[in-house]
Amino acid sequence: MSVFPEPYDIAHYPYSATAGKNAHGNTIGGVAEAPTPRRAMAFYPRGERAADRVEPVAPEYVARHIAELTMLVKDPTVYKTQDQVDIHGARFDVVGMGADGDWRNGPWRKYSQMFGGEISLKRVG
């Protein structure tokens, strides 16, 4: 349980693989039809200079052709590659697995859950 509040509502669409693979060897599947309601601590743009950042994330940012965000959540382990989340009415793909809040791998690992973790998101459209 994180010590930080989660003021933002988001919709999480988990990916489910079905039997079989496509011609490229990738699993066949899709995201859930109905979202799982979740909450987030914060969102911020990724891959930009600090001077270009808009805080909090504005609808103008997520309306761009390619938008990359980092989302901070209490439990990053529920988000997997190919999941999708809905932020401000725009769908983002989860890129990679969630990372916990202890990037140092230090001796206080059991306390890192207090700080939550981060999810990398990308939207192309």
Rosetta blueprint (number, residue, H / E / L):
1 M L
2 S L
3 V L
4 F L
5 P L
6 E L
7 P L
8 Y E
9 D E
10 I E
11 A E
12 H E
13 Y E
14 P L
15 Y E
16 S E
17 A E
18 T E
19 A E
20 G E
21 K E
22 N L
23 A L
24 H L
25 G L
26 N L
27 T E
28 I E
29 G E
30 G E
31 V E
32 A L
33 E L
34 A L
35 P L
36 T E
37 P E
38 R E
39 R E
40 A E
41 M L
42 A E
43 F E
44 Y E
45 P E
46 R L
47 G L
48 E L
49 R L
50 A H
51 A H
52 D H
53 R L
54 V L
55 E L
56 P L
57 V L
58 A L
59 P H
60 E H
61 Y H
62 V H
63 A L
64 R L
65 H L
66 I E
67 A E
68 E E
69 L E
70 T E
71 M E
72 L E
73 V E
74 K L
75 D L
76 P H
77 T H
78 V H
79 Y L
80 K L
81 T L
82 Q L
83 D L
84 Q E
85 V E
86 D E
87 I E
88 H L
89 G L
90 A E
91 R E
92 F E
93 D E
94 V E
95 V E
96 G E
97 M E
98 G E
99 A E
100 D E
101 G L
102 D L
103 W L
104 R L
105 N L
106 G L
107 P L
108 W L
109 R H
110 K H
111 Y H
112 S H
113 Q H
114 M H
115 F H
116 G L
117 G E
118 E E
119 I E
120 S E
121 L E
122 K E
123 R E
124 V E
125 G L
